[in-house]
C-alpha cells in the first residue's frame, strides 16, 4: 500500500487531461442536470459517452462532493487500485502461494508501469472500478468454493454484474473462475475431469448469461454511436496476432510506454506483419505440448493474460481503433495473470536460491515502482500529457493537434501554428485541421502567410476546396477582391455538393457583390 501511494503520488496533484476527461467529467452535462443520473442508467439514452452506468454514477456522486477538483477523482482512482491490489494479495494467498510470493503477485499488478494509463487517467475509471468489482467477484467465488456457501456465490454474481456495468472487458471472468479451479485441483482422473468441467459450466451458467446480455447492450450502444471501422478477416488476424506480441513485450520489458501509440499501417503482403502472429502460434503450441511439465498456475496466468485482452484484440473492432490498435490501459485485467506467473516462477525458484530469488523480486518491485512514479508525472496536466505522447510519436496527428489546441487557447499563436501544421501534414484531407492551422497562422503572421500556406497546399492537391476558401478570405482581407472572387469560384467548382466549404464560398461571393456602404455623417 505504501509503495502504491508513493508511486502514484504525482497523480494526487494532477489536473484533468483533454483525452476523454472532458467528455466523461468536465464537460459532461449529465453530471449537472437534475435527470442526469436517470439518463446514465438508461441504455436507450445516447447522451452518455458509453453505457458504463456505475462509472458515470461515481462521477455523478463525486461532482456533488468536490465539483471539478481533479484531486478527488485521482484519489478515488488510486484508492480503488490500492484496494484491488490487496484483493490480488488475498486471492494469491487463497490459491496457495506463500506470503512473499503472493505479495510479489500483488506488486506486479499494483506497480507495473503499464497500469499507470488506467490509474492516472480519470476517464479510465472504467478499469479501476471494473477491476475492483472483478476481483471482489473472484474473491467471493473462491470463498464460495472453499466454504460451499451459496451466500458467497450470490455475492460473486452481483459483484460480477457490477463489474460488467463498469466495463464489459470483465466478460471473460467466468472462464477465469473455471480455469482457476482447474489450476488448484490435484491430478483428477479422466472421469473426474469430465465431471469437473461439466459441473463447472453448469454452476457458472448464470454468469455466462449475464455476461452475454450486458455485452450485447454495450455493443449495441457503442455501435449506434460509433460504427466500427471495417476490417477484413485477414486484417483482424494480423491486428490480433501483433497485439498479443506487443502486449507480452510491454509486460516483460516496459520501455517506451505511451498513453497513445501510433496507429499501425497494416500491409498483409509484408512479411514483418506475419512474424508476431507466427511467434504467438509457436509459443502457444509449445505451451500446449509441454503443458504437463509446466506448473498449473503458470498455465492459468497465461490463459488469464489472454482472456483479459481477448475483447480488445480487434477480433471485434470498436471505437478506439480509430486512434490506435493497442493501448496500455487494455492490460489492466491481464496483469492479474502476469502476477500469478511471477509468483509461481518465484515459488519454483525459491527452494534453489531463496535469498537470490527474494533479492531479484525486491529489485524488480523497486524498479517497477520507480518507473511507475516516472510515468505518473506525464499525467500532471494537459501539456505534459500531450508533450509525452508527441515524444513517442513526433509526426502523429493526435499529439500535434491537441498541442495546437492547447497553445491556441493560451494565445500562443506561433507555437499553435507549428503544431497544427504538423497535424495537417499527418491528416492532409482533414479540413477542420487545415481551418485551425490557417486561423492561428493568420493571428501569428498575417494574411500573407496564410496565402503562402494555402498556395502550397493547392500545389499538392488542386481540388482541396478549403485552401481556396481560406486563401480567398485572406485576399479579401487584403482588399484584393478580384483574387478573392477567383478563389471562391474555384472552391465552388471543387467542393463536394452540399459541403460547408461550398456554402461558405457561395456566401463570400454574395458578400463581394454587395457594394460597400458609405461611411461618415
ZIRA-V675739 format. One record per backbone hydrogen bond with DSSP energy under -1.0 kcal/mol. CO is the residue of the C=O (numbers start at 0). NH is the residue of the N-H. If there is no record, write none. Layout:
BEGIN
co=<CO,CO>
nh=<NH,NH>
END
This chain:
BEGIN
co=<0,1,2,3,5,7,8,10,16,19,20,20,21,24,27,28,28,32,34,35,36,38,41,49,51,52,53,54,55,56,57,58,61,62,65,68,69,70,71,72,73,74,75,76,77,78,79,80,81,82,83,84,85,86,87,88,89,90,91,92,97,98,99,100,101,102,103,104,105,106,107,111,112,114,114,115,120,121,123,123,124,125,126,127,128,129,130,131,132,133,134,135,136,137,138,139,140,141,142,143,143,148,149,150,151,152,153,154,155,156,157,158,159,160,162,162,164,166,167,169,171,172,173,174,175,176,177,178,179,188,189,190,191,192,193,194,195,196,197,198,199,201,203,204,205,206,207,208,209,210,211,212,213,214,215,216,217,218,219,220,221,231,232,233,234,235,236,237,238,239,240,241,242,243,244,245,246,247,248,252,266,269,270,273,274,275,276,277,278,279,280,281,282,283,284,285,289,289,294,295,296,297,298,299,300,301,302,303,304,305,308,309,317,318,319,319,326,327,328,330,332,333,334,335,336,337,338,339,340,341,342,343,344,345,348,352,353,354,355,356,357,358,359,360,361,362,363,364,365,366,367,368,369,370,371,372,374,375,376,379,380,381,382,383,384,385,386,387,388,392,396,397,398,399,400,401,402,403,404,405,406,407,410,411,412,413,414,415,416,417,418,419,420,421,422,426,428,429,430,431,432,433,434,435,436,437,438,439,440,441,445,446,447,448,449,450,451,452,453,454,455,456,460,462,464,465,466,467,468,469,470,471,472,473,474,475,478,479,480,481,482,483,484,485,486,487,488,489,490,495,498,499,500,501,502,503,504,505,506,507,508>
nh=<4,5,6,7,8,10,11,13,18,23,24,25,26,27,30,31,32,35,38,39,40,41,44,51,55,56,57,58,59,60,61,62,65,66,68,71,73,74,75,76,77,78,79,80,81,82,83,84,85,86,87,88,89,90,91,92,93,94,96,95,101,102,103,104,105,106,107,108,109,110,111,114,115,117,118,119,123,124,126,127,128,129,130,131,132,133,134,135,136,137,138,139,140,141,142,143,144,145,146,147,148,152,153,154,155,156,157,158,159,160,161,162,163,164,165,166,53,169,170,172,175,176,177,178,179,180,181,182,183,192,193,194,195,196,197,198,199,200,201,202,203,204,207,208,209,210,211,212,213,214,215,216,217,218,219,220,221,222,223,224,225,235,236,237,238,239,240,241,242,243,244,245,246,247,248,249,250,251,252,254,269,272,273,277,278,279,280,281,282,283,284,285,286,287,288,289,292,293,298,299,300,301,302,303,304,305,306,307,308,309,311,312,320,321,322,323,329,330,331,334,335,337,338,339,340,341,342,343,344,345,346,347,348,349,352,356,357,358,359,360,361,362,363,364,365,366,367,368,369,370,371,372,373,374,375,376,377,378,379,14,384,385,386,387,388,389,390,391,392,395,400,401,402,403,404,405,406,407,408,409,411,410,412,415,416,417,418,419,420,421,422,423,424,425,426,429,430,433,434,435,436,437,438,439,440,441,442,443,444,445,449,450,451,452,453,454,455,456,457,458,459,460,463,464,468,469,470,471,472,473,474,475,476,477,479,478,480,483,484,485,486,487,488,489,490,491,492,493,494,498,502,503,504,505,506,507,508,509,510,511,512>
END
